[in-house]
Amino acid sequence: MHVPTGIYGTFAAGKKTIQNAVGSTDRDGRFWYAQLGVEKKFLPFGATTIYGEYGRHDDMVAHFEEDTARSEATRWGFGLVQKIEKAAMALYAQATFWSFEQSVFAGETTSSLDLEDLTTVMIGSRIRF
């Protein structure tokens, strides 16, 4: 976090080896995720954090039966956290939007599964004691 401005960033990435259930070649799944936000004391009772996020997950699905299947998930979202210092409390709201694609290659033919997009919304509070 850059303290004078309150601007911060977070980044994560990883790789996971997925063993194929039918004994053929294992596959490496990969992901990356980034979040950028700002935390400032806009209100007298505590700091406010506003952020946006984006991430991508490639071939992280473990239930494939053929080496020719590929999956991709993309997520983006935003959120808000409001701290209430005297109550040791944080109120939060977050929305995340996911899109999914899965393709299977058979010779010269490619077929895609029709997967629904997903939206999640989370609202809550946390009290530390």
C-alpha positions in Angstrom: 0.0 0.0 0.0 1.2 3.5 -0.8 0.4 5.1 2.5 0.0 8.8 1.5 -2.6 7.9 -1.2 -4.1 4.7 0.2 -3.7 3.0 -3.2 -2.8 -0.7 -3.0 -2.5 -3.7 -5.3 -2.5 -7.5 -4.8 -1.4 -10.2 -7.2 -1.4 -13.9 -7.0 -0.6 -16.7 -9.5 -0.2 -20.4 -9.3 0.1 -23.7 -11.1 -1.6 -27.1 -10.3 -0.8 -30.4 -11.8 -4.0 -32.3 -12.5 -3.7 -36.1 -12.8 -5.9 -37.5 -15.6 -8.4 -40.1 -14.3 -8.0 -42.4 -17.3 -4.2 -42.6 -17.0 -3.1 -40.5 -19.9 -0.9 -37.4 -19.7 -1.3 -35.1 -16.6 -2.0 -31.5 -17.3 -0.9 -28.2 -15.6 -3.7 -25.8 -14.7 -2.8 -22.2 -14.1 -4.4 -19.1 -12.6 -3.7 -15.5 -11.9 -5.6 -12.9 -9.9 -5.1 -9.1 -9.4 -6.8 -6.6 -7.1 -6.4 -2.8 -7.2 -8.0 -0.5 -4.6 -7.8 2.5 -2.4 -8.3 2.8 1.4 -9.0 6.2 2.8 -10.8 7.7 5.8 -13.6 9.4 3.9 -16.0 9.1 7.0 -15.1 10.0 10.6 -15.8 6.6 12.1 -13.3 4.6 10.0 -11.5 3.8 6.8 -13.3 3.0 3.6 -11.8 0.5 1.1 -13.0 0.4 -2.5 -11.5 -2.2 -4.9 -11.8 -3.9 -8.3 -10.5 -7.4 -9.1 -9.8 -9.6 -12.1 -8.6 -13.1 -12.5 -8.3 -16.0 -15.0 -8.2 -19.8 -14.4 -7.0 -22.0 -17.3 -7.4 -25.8 -17.2 -8.2 -25.9 -13.4 -11.0 -28.5 -13.9 -10.0 -31.9 -12.5 -12.8 -34.1 -13.9 -11.7 -34.3 -17.6 -11.5 -37.7 -19.2 -9.5 -36.8 -22.3 -6.4 -34.8 -22.9 -8.3 -32.9 -25.5 -10.6 -31.0 -23.0 -9.7 -27.5 -22.1 -11.4 -25.1 -19.6 -11.2 -21.4 -18.9 -12.9 -19.3 -16.2 -12.7 -15.5 -16.0 -13.8 -13.5 -13.0 -14.1 -9.8 -12.3 -15.7 -7.9 -9.6 -15.7 -5.0 -7.1 -16.2 -4.4 -3.5 -16.5 -2.0 -0.6 -15.5 -2.3 3.0 -16.4 0.2 5.7 -14.6 0.0 9.0 -16.3 1.2 12.2 -13.3 1.6 14.6 -15.1 2.1 17.9 -17.0 -1.2 17.4 -14.0 -3.1 16.0 -16.4 -3.8 13.1 -16.2 -3.9 9.3 -19.2 -3.9 7.0 -18.6 -5.2 3.5 -20.3 -5.8 0.1 -18.8 -7.6 -2.9 -20.0 -8.6 -6.3 -18.1 -11.1 -8.5 -19.0 -12.0 -12.1 -17.7 -15.3 -13.6 -17.7 -16.6 -17.2 -16.8 -20.1 -18.1 -15.8 -21.9 -21.3 -15.0 -25.6 -21.8 -13.9 -27.0 -25.2 -13.3 -30.6 -26.4 -11.1 -31.2 -29.4 -11.8 -34.4 -31.5 -9.6 -34.5 -34.6 -10.5 -31.5 -36.7 -13.7 -30.8 -34.8 -14.0 -28.6 -31.7 -17.1 -28.6 -29.6 -17.9 -26.2 -26.7 -20.1 -26.9 -23.7 -22.8 -24.4 -23.0 -21.9 -23.2 -19.5 -23.9 -20.5 -17.7 -22.2 -17.4 -16.3 -22.3 -16.9 -12.6 -22.8 -13.8 -10.4 -22.2 -13.8 -6.7 -23.1 -11.0 -4.2 -21.9 -11.1 -0.6 -22.9 -8.6 2.0 -22.0 -8.9 5.7 -20.1 -7.7 8.7 -17.2 -8.8 10.9 -16.6 -8.0 14.5 -13.2 -8.6 16.0 -12.9 -9.4 19.7 
